[in-house]
Amino acid sequence: MTGPPNLREIIKLRRLRDSFFQPDLFADPAWDILLDLKAAALEGQQVSVSSLCIAAAVPPTTALRWITAMAQSGMLVRRQDPPDARRVFIELSAETSAKLDDYFAALTTRSTPMI
């Protein structure tokens, strides 16, 4: 399983919701982080910490706390950028990526919509 083909669309729909409701009402930075990292992995892209903070759709300090907590729990992996040691890339751990694959596979077997 490589994930749903419309993962970026799911992310767009989550941001569209912010146009109609207060964004902090539905703040779910951990899920936004996982979705962005899975989409990036499927696209063969690396994600910097600063980019992931934006994807989390919460204040940067909040996003950094979530990234740190998720990395400490083993869900995320930090990778130093060899050409620029100041930059750090974040990726899903193999276990987290597999769990997302399983989750999306379970969604596709259901007859109800994902969103």
Secondary structure by P-SEA (a helix, b strand, c coil): cccccaaaaaaaaaaaaaacccccccccaaaaaaaaaaaaaaacccccaaaaaaaacccaaaaaaaaaaaaaaccbbbbcccccccbbbbbbcaaaaaaaaaaaaaaaacccccc
